[in-house]
Amino acid sequence: MDKKYIAIVEDDREQAEVLVKHIEKFGREKGINFVVSCYYNATMFEARERSDFDLIFFDIELPDGDGMEIVRKMRGDGNEILVIFVTNLAQYAIKGYEVHAFDFIVKPVSYYHFALKLSAALDRLKNNQEISFWVKNKDGRFKLHASHVLYVESDKHYITYHTTEGDIATLGTIAAAAEDLREAPFALCNRCYLINLTHVVGVRQTTVLLDNGIELQISRNKRTAFIDSLNGYLTGGK
Protein backbone atom coordinates (compact mmCIF):
# COMPACT_ATOMS: atom_id res chain seq x y z
CA MET A 1 0.00 0.00 0.00
CA ASP A 2 1.26 3.46 -0.92
CA LYS A 3 2.29 5.67 2.01
CA LYS A 4 2.16 9.47 2.26
CA TYR A 5 3.19 11.72 5.13
CA ILE A 6 0.90 14.64 5.98
CA ALA A 7 1.18 17.39 8.59
CA ILE A 8 -1.79 19.36 9.92
CA VAL A 9 -0.98 22.71 11.53
CA GLU A 10 -4.24 23.83 13.16
CA ASP A 11 -4.84 25.39 16.59
CA ASP A 12 -8.50 24.33 16.70
CA ARG A 13 -8.36 20.68 17.77
CA GLU A 14 -11.89 19.98 16.55
CA GLN A 15 -11.01 21.31 13.09
CA ALA A 16 -7.81 19.27 13.11
CA GLU A 17 -9.81 16.14 13.97
CA VAL A 18 -12.17 16.82 11.04
CA LEU A 19 -9.17 16.90 8.69
CA VAL A 20 -7.75 13.71 10.19
CA LYS A 21 -11.06 11.89 9.67
CA HIS A 22 -11.29 13.16 6.08
CA ILE A 23 -7.74 11.91 5.39
CA GLU A 24 -8.49 8.51 6.92
CA LYS A 25 -11.67 8.16 4.86
CA PHE A 26 -9.87 9.14 1.66
CA GLY A 27 -7.11 6.63 2.46
CA ARG A 28 -9.61 3.81 2.89
CA GLU A 29 -11.32 4.67 -0.39
CA LYS A 30 -8.11 4.99 -2.42
CA GLY A 31 -5.92 2.38 -0.75
CA ILE A 32 -3.35 4.90 0.50
CA ASN A 33 -1.67 4.69 3.88
CA PHE A 34 -1.47 8.22 5.29
CA VAL A 35 0.79 8.97 8.25
CA VAL A 36 -0.65 12.12 9.84
CA SER A 37 1.04 14.41 12.36
CA CYS A 38 -0.89 17.23 14.06
CA TYR A 39 0.62 20.46 15.40
CA TYR A 40 -1.59 22.81 17.38
CA ASN A 41 0.58 25.93 17.22
CA ALA A 42 3.40 27.40 15.17
CA THR A 43 6.01 26.67 17.86
CA MET A 44 5.29 22.93 17.82
CA PHE A 45 5.57 22.81 14.03
CA GLU A 46 8.71 24.92 13.71
CA ALA A 47 10.49 22.82 16.34
CA ARG A 48 10.59 19.71 14.15
CA GLU A 49 12.21 18.60 10.92
CA ARG A 50 9.74 19.21 8.07
CA SER A 51 11.51 17.77 5.03
CA ASP A 52 9.91 14.33 5.38
CA PHE A 53 6.32 15.54 4.79
CA ASP A 54 4.67 15.18 1.41
CA LEU A 55 1.90 17.68 2.15
CA ILE A 56 0.94 20.20 4.85
CA PHE A 57 -2.55 21.45 5.67
CA PHE A 58 -1.77 24.83 7.21
CA ASP A 59 -4.07 27.11 9.17
CA ILE A 60 -3.16 30.73 8.46
CA GLU A 61 -4.26 32.32 11.72
CA LEU A 62 -2.36 30.67 14.56
CA PRO A 63 -2.18 31.93 18.18
CA ASP A 64 1.60 32.25 18.09
CA GLY A 65 2.34 32.94 14.44
CA ASP A 66 1.17 33.69 10.92
CA GLY A 67 0.94 30.54 8.80
CA MET A 68 1.56 32.52 5.63
CA GLU A 69 4.81 33.96 6.98
CA ILE A 70 5.98 30.56 8.23
CA VAL A 71 5.52 29.10 4.75
CA ARG A 72 7.24 32.15 3.23
CA LYS A 73 10.26 31.43 5.47
CA MET A 74 10.18 27.76 4.45
CA ARG A 75 10.29 28.78 0.78
CA GLY A 76 13.22 31.08 1.52
CA ASP A 77 15.04 28.08 3.03
CA GLY A 78 14.44 26.10 -0.17
CA ASN A 79 11.61 23.94 1.19
CA GLU A 80 9.09 23.22 -1.60
CA ILE A 81 6.69 20.92 0.27
CA LEU A 82 3.12 21.15 -1.02
CA VAL A 83 0.99 23.40 1.18
CA ILE A 84 -2.79 23.71 1.28
CA PHE A 85 -3.96 26.59 3.45
CA VAL A 86 -7.04 26.07 5.59
CA THR A 87 -8.73 29.38 6.37
CA ASN A 88 -11.96 31.16 7.23
CA LEU A 89 -11.29 33.84 4.62
CA ALA A 90 -11.24 33.07 0.90
CA GLN A 91 -9.30 36.28 0.11
CA TYR A 92 -6.20 34.67 1.60
CA ALA A 93 -6.03 32.49 -1.53
CA ILE A 94 -4.36 35.19 -3.62
CA LYS A 95 -1.68 35.79 -0.99
CA GLY A 96 -1.20 32.05 -0.74
CA TYR A 97 0.02 31.86 -4.33
CA GLU A 98 2.74 34.38 -3.42
CA VAL A 99 4.35 31.64 -1.31
CA HIS A 100 3.66 28.91 -3.91
CA ALA A 101 0.75 27.40 -1.98
CA PHE A 102 -0.77 24.55 -3.91
CA ASP A 103 -4.34 25.44 -2.94
CA PHE A 104 -6.62 26.56 -0.11
CA ILE A 105 -9.75 25.24 1.63
CA VAL A 106 -12.33 27.42 3.36
CA LYS A 107 -13.71 26.27 6.72
CA PRO A 108 -15.91 24.43 7.51
CA VAL A 109 -14.25 21.75 5.41
CA SER A 110 -16.65 19.34 3.71
CA TYR A 111 -15.38 15.91 2.71
CA TYR A 112 -16.37 16.40 -0.93
CA HIS A 113 -14.25 19.53 -1.40
CA PHE A 114 -11.46 18.13 0.75
CA ALA A 115 -11.26 14.96 -1.37
CA LEU A 116 -11.01 17.02 -4.56
CA LYS A 117 -8.12 19.07 -3.15
CA LEU A 118 -6.27 16.06 -1.75
CA SER A 119 -6.66 14.13 -4.99
CA ALA A 120 -5.20 17.04 -6.97
CA ALA A 121 -2.31 17.35 -4.50
CA LEU A 122 -1.49 13.65 -4.88
CA ASP A 123 -1.48 14.06 -8.66
CA ARG A 124 0.99 16.93 -8.27
CA LEU A 125 3.22 14.81 -6.03
CA LYS A 126 3.25 12.11 -8.69
CA ASN A 127 4.25 14.67 -11.33
CA ASN A 128 6.92 16.09 -9.05
CA GLN A 129 8.83 12.83 -8.72
CA GLU A 130 12.47 13.61 -9.35
CA ILE A 131 13.48 13.67 -13.01
CA SER A 132 17.16 13.57 -13.86
CA PHE A 133 19.25 13.48 -17.02
CA TRP A 134 22.90 13.61 -18.10
CA VAL A 135 24.72 16.50 -19.74
CA LYS A 136 28.09 16.14 -21.49
CA ASN A 137 30.61 18.89 -22.25
CA LYS A 138 34.39 19.33 -22.50
CA ASP A 139 34.73 19.03 -18.72
CA GLY A 140 32.98 15.66 -18.47
CA ARG A 141 29.52 14.25 -17.81
CA PHE A 142 27.13 15.70 -15.24
CA LYS A 143 23.87 14.39 -13.84
CA LEU A 144 21.29 17.17 -13.46
CA HIS A 145 18.06 17.03 -11.49
CA ALA A 146 15.20 18.83 -13.20
CA SER A 147 14.08 20.44 -9.93
CA HIS A 148 17.51 22.10 -9.59
CA VAL A 149 17.36 23.72 -13.04
CA LEU A 150 16.13 27.32 -12.83
CA TYR A 151 16.05 27.84 -16.59
CA VAL A 152 17.79 26.79 -19.79
CA GLU A 153 19.30 29.42 -22.09
CA SER A 154 20.07 28.99 -25.78
CA ASP A 155 22.86 30.95 -27.50
CA LYS A 156 23.80 29.97 -31.06
CA HIS A 157 24.93 26.32 -30.91
CA TYR A 158 25.16 26.16 -27.12
CA ILE A 159 22.68 25.79 -24.32
CA THR A 160 23.36 26.65 -20.68
CA TYR A 161 21.59 24.99 -17.78
CA HIS A 162 21.33 27.60 -15.02
CA THR A 163 20.97 25.52 -11.85
CA THR A 164 20.85 26.14 -8.12
CA GLU A 165 24.43 24.80 -7.97
CA GLY A 166 25.83 26.80 -10.89
CA ASP A 167 25.83 26.92 -14.69
CA ILE A 168 26.65 24.10 -17.11
CA ALA A 169 27.07 24.83 -20.83
CA THR A 170 27.03 22.26 -23.61
CA LEU A 171 26.48 21.95 -27.34
CA GLY A 172 22.80 21.53 -28.06
CA THR A 173 19.45 23.08 -28.82
CA ILE A 174 16.59 24.38 -26.71
CA ALA A 175 14.34 21.81 -28.41
CA ALA A 176 16.58 18.97 -27.21
CA ALA A 177 16.58 20.41 -23.69
CA ALA A 178 12.78 20.63 -23.76
CA GLU A 179 12.64 16.96 -24.75
CA ASP A 180 14.86 15.97 -21.81
CA LEU A 181 12.58 17.97 -19.49
CA ARG A 182 9.23 17.05 -21.07
CA GLU A 183 7.99 15.30 -17.90
CA ALA A 184 8.91 18.27 -15.69
CA PRO A 185 7.05 21.62 -15.38
CA PHE A 186 9.03 23.68 -17.90
CA ALA A 187 7.78 26.17 -20.50
CA LEU A 188 9.29 28.47 -23.11
CA CYS A 189 8.90 32.20 -22.48
CA ASN A 190 10.72 33.00 -25.73
CA ARG A 191 12.84 31.07 -28.24
CA CYS A 192 15.94 31.40 -26.01
CA TYR A 193 14.61 30.61 -22.51
CA LEU A 194 13.04 27.42 -21.15
CA ILE A 195 11.86 28.14 -17.60
CA ASN A 196 11.21 25.88 -14.62
CA LEU A 197 7.70 26.91 -13.54
CA THR A 198 8.36 25.92 -9.93
CA HIS A 199 10.79 28.84 -9.68
CA VAL A 200 8.48 31.49 -11.16
CA VAL A 201 7.33 34.13 -8.66
CA GLY A 202 5.85 36.69 -11.04
CA VAL A 203 4.95 37.55 -14.61
CA ARG A 204 5.00 41.13 -15.83
CA GLN A 205 3.90 42.36 -19.22
CA THR A 206 7.25 41.63 -20.89
CA THR A 207 9.24 39.68 -18.29
CA VAL A 208 9.16 36.61 -16.05
CA LEU A 209 10.57 36.90 -12.51
CA LEU A 210 12.29 33.89 -10.91
CA ASP A 211 12.79 33.27 -7.21
CA ASN A 212 16.55 33.90 -7.44
CA GLY A 213 15.88 37.48 -8.59
CA ILE A 214 16.56 36.84 -12.29
CA GLU A 215 14.16 38.53 -14.71
CA LEU A 216 13.84 37.08 -18.23
CA GLN A 217 12.20 38.51 -21.32
CA ILE A 218 8.91 37.01 -22.45
CA SER A 219 8.11 37.38 -26.14
CA ARG A 220 4.74 38.50 -27.43
CA ASN A 221 4.10 35.32 -29.39
CA LYS A 222 5.03 33.03 -26.47
CA ARG A 223 3.25 34.94 -23.69
CA THR A 224 -0.19 33.33 -23.99
CA ALA A 225 1.17 29.77 -24.16
CA PHE A 226 3.52 30.47 -21.24
CA ILE A 227 0.70 31.87 -19.07
CA ASP A 228 -1.45 28.84 -19.95
CA SER A 229 1.37 26.50 -18.90
CA LEU A 230 1.89 28.40 -15.65
CA ASN A 231 -1.83 28.36 -14.83
CA GLY A 232 -1.95 24.65 -15.57
CA TYR A 233 0.96 24.09 -13.20
CA LEU A 234 -0.60 26.19 -10.41
CA THR A 235 -3.94 24.39 -10.66
CA GLY A 236 -2.51 20.91 -10.54
CA GLY A 237 -1.30 20.11 -14.05
CA LYS A 238 2.28 19.34 -14.97
C-alpha positions as CSV (number, residue, x, y, z in Angstrom):
1,M,0.0,0.0,0.0
2,D,1.3,3.5,-0.9
3,K,2.3,5.7,2.0
4,K,2.2,9.5,2.3
5,Y,3.2,11.7,5.1
6,I,0.9,14.6,6.0
7,A,1.2,17.4,8.6
8,I,-1.8,19.4,9.9
9,V,-1.0,22.7,11.5
10,E,-4.2,23.8,13.2
11,D,-4.8,25.4,16.6
12,D,-8.5,24.3,16.7
13,R,-8.4,20.7,17.8
14,E,-11.9,20.0,16.5
15,Q,-11.0,21.3,13.1
16,A,-7.8,19.3,13.1
17,E,-9.8,16.1,14.0
18,V,-12.2,16.8,11.0
19,L,-9.2,16.9,8.7
20,V,-7.8,13.7,10.2
21,K,-11.1,11.9,9.7
22,H,-11.3,13.2,6.1
23,I,-7.7,11.9,5.4
24,E,-8.5,8.5,6.9
25,K,-11.7,8.2,4.9
26,F,-9.9,9.1,1.7
27,G,-7.1,6.6,2.5
28,R,-9.6,3.8,2.9
29,E,-11.3,4.7,-0.4
30,K,-8.1,5.0,-2.4
31,G,-5.9,2.4,-0.8
32,I,-3.4,4.9,0.5
33,N,-1.7,4.7,3.9
34,F,-1.5,8.2,5.3
35,V,0.8,9.0,8.2
36,V,-0.7,12.1,9.8
37,S,1.0,14.4,12.4
38,C,-0.9,17.2,14.1
39,Y,0.6,20.5,15.4
40,Y,-1.6,22.8,17.4
41,N,0.6,25.9,17.2
42,A,3.4,27.4,15.2
43,T,6.0,26.7,17.9
44,M,5.3,22.9,17.8
45,F,5.6,22.8,14.0
46,E,8.7,24.9,13.7
47,A,10.5,22.8,16.3
48,R,10.6,19.7,14.2
49,E,12.2,18.6,10.9
50,R,9.7,19.2,8.1
51,S,11.5,17.8,5.0
52,D,9.9,14.3,5.4
53,F,6.3,15.5,4.8
54,D,4.7,15.2,1.4
55,L,1.9,17.7,2.1
56,I,0.9,20.2,4.9
57,F,-2.5,21.5,5.7
58,F,-1.8,24.8,7.2
59,D,-4.1,27.1,9.2
60,I,-3.2,30.7,8.5
61,E,-4.3,32.3,11.7
62,L,-2.4,30.7,14.6
63,P,-2.2,31.9,18.2
64,D,1.6,32.3,18.1
65,G,2.3,32.9,14.4
66,D,1.2,33.7,10.9
67,G,0.9,30.5,8.8
68,M,1.6,32.5,5.6
69,E,4.8,34.0,7.0
70,I,6.0,30.6,8.2
71,V,5.5,29.1,4.7
72,R,7.2,32.1,3.2
73,K,10.3,31.4,5.5
74,M,10.2,27.8,4.4
75,R,10.3,28.8,0.8
76,G,13.2,31.1,1.5
77,D,15.0,28.1,3.0
78,G,14.4,26.1,-0.2
79,N,11.6,23.9,1.2
80,E,9.1,23.2,-1.6
81,I,6.7,20.9,0.3
82,L,3.1,21.2,-1.0
83,V,1.0,23.4,1.2
84,I,-2.8,23.7,1.3
85,F,-4.0,26.6,3.4
86,V,-7.0,26.1,5.6
87,T,-8.7,29.4,6.4
88,N,-12.0,31.2,7.2
89,L,-11.3,33.8,4.6
90,A,-11.2,33.1,0.9
91,Q,-9.3,36.3,0.1
92,Y,-6.2,34.7,1.6
93,A,-6.0,32.5,-1.5
94,I,-4.4,35.2,-3.6
95,K,-1.7,35.8,-1.0
96,G,-1.2,32.0,-0.7
97,Y,0.0,31.9,-4.3
98,E,2.7,34.4,-3.4
99,V,4.4,31.6,-1.3
100,H,3.7,28.9,-3.9
101,A,0.7,27.4,-2.0
102,F,-0.8,24.5,-3.9
103,D,-4.3,25.4,-2.9
104,F,-6.6,26.6,-0.1
105,I,-9.7,25.2,1.6
106,V,-12.3,27.4,3.4
107,K,-13.7,26.3,6.7
108,P,-15.9,24.4,7.5
109,V,-14.2,21.7,5.4
110,S,-16.6,19.3,3.7
111,Y,-15.4,15.9,2.7
112,Y,-16.4,16.4,-0.9
113,H,-14.3,19.5,-1.4
114,F,-11.5,18.1,0.7
115,A,-11.3,15.0,-1.4
116,L,-11.0,17.0,-4.6
117,K,-8.1,19.1,-3.1
118,L,-6.3,16.1,-1.7
119,S,-6.7,14.1,-5.0
120,A,-5.2,17.0,-7.0
121,A,-2.3,17.4,-4.5
122,L,-1.5,13.7,-4.9
123,D,-1.5,14.1,-8.7
124,R,1.0,16.9,-8.3
125,L,3.2,14.8,-6.0
126,K,3.2,12.1,-8.7
127,N,4.2,14.7,-11.3
128,N,6.9,16.1,-9.0
129,Q,8.8,12.8,-8.7
130,E,12.5,13.6,-9.4
131,I,13.5,13.7,-13.0
132,S,17.2,13.6,-13.9
133,F,19.3,13.5,-17.0
134,W,22.9,13.6,-18.1
135,V,24.7,16.5,-19.7
136,K,28.1,16.1,-21.5
137,N,30.6,18.9,-22.3
138,K,34.4,19.3,-22.5
139,D,34.7,19.0,-18.7
140,G,33.0,15.7,-18.5
141,R,29.5,14.2,-17.8
142,F,27.1,15.7,-15.2
143,K,23.9,14.4,-13.8
144,L,21.3,17.2,-13.5
145,H,18.1,17.0,-11.5
146,A,15.2,18.8,-13.2
147,S,14.1,20.4,-9.9
148,H,17.5,22.1,-9.6
149,V,17.4,23.7,-13.0
150,L,16.1,27.3,-12.8
151,Y,16.1,27.8,-16.6
152,V,17.8,26.8,-19.8
153,E,19.3,29.4,-22.1
154,S,20.1,29.0,-25.8
155,D,22.9,30.9,-27.5
156,K,23.8,30.0,-31.1
157,H,24.9,26.3,-30.9
158,Y,25.2,26.2,-27.1
159,I,22.7,25.8,-24.3
160,T,23.4,26.7,-20.7
161,Y,21.6,25.0,-17.8
162,H,21.3,27.6,-15.0
163,T,21.0,25.5,-11.9
164,T,20.8,26.1,-8.1
165,E,24.4,24.8,-8.0
166,G,25.8,26.8,-10.9
167,D,25.8,26.9,-14.7
168,I,26.7,24.1,-17.1
169,A,27.1,24.8,-20.8
170,T,27.0,22.3,-23.6
171,L,26.5,21.9,-27.3
172,G,22.8,21.5,-28.1
173,T,19.4,23.1,-28.8
174,I,16.6,24.4,-26.7
175,A,14.3,21.8,-28.4
176,A,16.6,19.0,-27.2
177,A,16.6,20.4,-23.7
178,A,12.8,20.6,-23.8
179,E,12.6,17.0,-24.7
180,D,14.9,16.0,-21.8
181,L,12.6,18.0,-19.5
182,R,9.2,17.0,-21.1
183,E,8.0,15.3,-17.9
184,A,8.9,18.3,-15.7
185,P,7.1,21.6,-15.4
186,F,9.0,23.7,-17.9
187,A,7.8,26.2,-20.5
188,L,9.3,28.5,-23.1
189,C,8.9,32.2,-22.5
190,N,10.7,33.0,-25.7
191,R,12.8,31.1,-28.2
192,C,15.9,31.4,-26.0
193,Y,14.6,30.6,-22.5
194,L,13.0,27.4,-21.2
195,I,11.9,28.1,-17.6
196,N,11.2,25.9,-14.6
197,L,7.7,26.9,-13.5
198,T,8.4,25.9,-9.9
199,H,10.8,28.8,-9.7
200,V,8.5,31.5,-11.2
201,V,7.3,34.1,-8.7
202,G,5.8,36.7,-11.0
203,V,5.0,37.5,-14.6
204,R,5.0,41.1,-15.8
205,Q,3.9,42.4,-19.2
206,T,7.2,41.6,-20.9
207,T,9.2,39.7,-18.3
208,V,9.2,36.6,-16.0
209,L,10.6,36.9,-12.5
210,L,12.3,33.9,-10.9
211,D,12.8,33.3,-7.2
212,N,16.5,33.9,-7.4
213,G,15.9,37.5,-8.6
214,I,16.6,36.8,-12.3
215,E,14.2,38.5,-14.7
216,L,13.8,37.1,-18.2
217,Q,12.2,38.5,-21.3
218,I,8.9,37.0,-22.5
219,S,8.1,37.4,-26.1
220,R,4.7,38.5,-27.4
221,N,4.1,35.3,-29.4
222,K,5.0,33.0,-26.5
223,R,3.3,34.9,-23.7
224,T,-0.2,33.3,-24.0
225,A,1.2,29.8,-24.2
226,F,3.5,30.5,-21.2
227,I,0.7,31.9,-19.1
228,D,-1.4,28.8,-20.0
229,S,1.4,26.5,-18.9
230,L,1.9,28.4,-15.7
231,N,-1.8,28.4,-14.8
232,G,-1.9,24.6,-15.6
233,Y,1.0,24.1,-13.2
234,L,-0.6,26.2,-10.4
235,T,-3.9,24.4,-10.7
236,G,-2.5,20.9,-10.5
237,G,-1.3,20.1,-14.0
238,K,2.3,19.3,-15.0
